Amino acid sequence: SGDSSTAASSGNSSTAASSGDYSTAASSGNYSTAASSGYSSKAASSGDYSTAASSGYSSKAASSGHYSKAACDTNGFACVAGVGGMVKGNSGSALSCGYKDAQGRLRIAVGYVGEGGINADTWYCVDDANGLLVEVA
């Protein structure tokens, strides 16, 4: 906690949290979680079923691994580099999520909150048939 704070965690089911301006949180391991709060905060998580969440203006959240989740705050980026993931963001956020197309090639679906039917504070996954972000039921 505090300005320019950092948190890191490693190992399966690991957790990392950081709070303060310019904060950073990173976590590695299956089922890992990383959370960061504060202006320009960043959160990154790696491992299958991992989660990354970040809040603060221009926040960033990235998660890699199959079935991972990433969520960000206003004007942020939420990215999942893995198949079967979910993303969400608030006003002005950019969302991206990995998937495999019909030929088995790795692709990335991109959406922008407030455009093309993408709503704020709503989880989205990729419809593999058309490569578009769709609301999670």
N, C-alpha and C positions, 0 to 999 in steps of 0.2 A: 504494500500500500504506500502511496506517496507519489509525488511527481517523478517522472522518468523511471518508474518502478518496473521490475521484470520478474517473471515467474516461469519456471521450467520444471517439467516432470517427465519421467521416463519409466516404462514398464506397463504391462497389461493392466487395464482398469485404472490408469494413472489420472491425476487431476492437477490442473494448474489454474491459478486465478491471480489477477493483477488489477489494481485500482489506482487511478491517478492520471494526470495529464501525461501523454506520450507513453503510456504503459504498454507492455507486451506480455503475452502469455503463450506458452508453447507446451504441448503435451504429445507424447508418443507412446503407442501401444494399443492393441485392440481394446475397444470400448473406452478409449481415453476421452477426456474432456478438457477444453481450454476456454477460459472466459476472461475477457478484459473489459474494463470500463474506464472511460475518460476521453478527453479530446484527442483525436488521432490515435486511438487505441488499436491494437492488432491482436488477433487470436488465431492460432494455428494448431491443428490437431491431426495426427496421423495414425492410421490403423483402421481396420474394418469396424464399422459401427461407431466410429468416433464422432464427436460433436465439437463445433467451434462456434462461439457466440461473442459478439463485440458490440459495444454501444459507445456513442460519442460521435460528434460530427466528423464525417469522412472516415468512419470506422471500417475495418476490414476483418473478415472472417474467412478462413480457408480450412478445408478439411479434405484429407485424402484417405482413400480406402473405400471398399465397397460398402454400400448402405450407410454412408456417413451423412451428417447434417451440418449445415452452415447457416447462420442467421446474423444479420447486421442491422444497424440502426439507420437513421436518416442519412441520405447521400453517401451510403457505404457500398461495399462490395461483399457479396456472399458467393463463395465458389466451392464446389465439390469436385475434386479430381478423382472420381471413382464411379463405378456403375451402380445404379440403384439408389442414388442419394437423393436428398431433399434440400431445398434452399428457400429462404424467405428474407424479406427486407421491408423497410419502410419507405416513405416518399423519397423519390429521387435515387433509389438504390439500383444497382446493376446486379443481376443474378446469372450464374452460370453453373451448369451441371453436366457431368460426363455421362455418356451412354454408348451402346454399341448399335450400329445401324443393321439393316437386314443382311448385309454382307459380312457382318462381324467386325467391321472397322470401328475403331474408337473415334468418337465425335464429341463435340461440346455444343449443348443447347444454351442459348443466351436470351435473356429477357430483361426488361426494364420496368420497374414498378411505376405504374401510371400510364403505360403504353401497351397496346395490343392485348388488353384484357387482364394484365398482370396487376393484382391488387396488393395493397400494403398488408403486412402482418398476416400473410397467408402462405402456407407451405406449398411448394411446387416440386414436382418430379418430372421426368421426361417421358413422354409417350414415344417409345422406341419406333413405332410404326411411321411417325411423321417427323420426329426429331424436335418437337415443340414442348415447351413447358406447359404442364397441365396441373390444375389444382388437385392436391391430394384429398381423396374422399374420406 
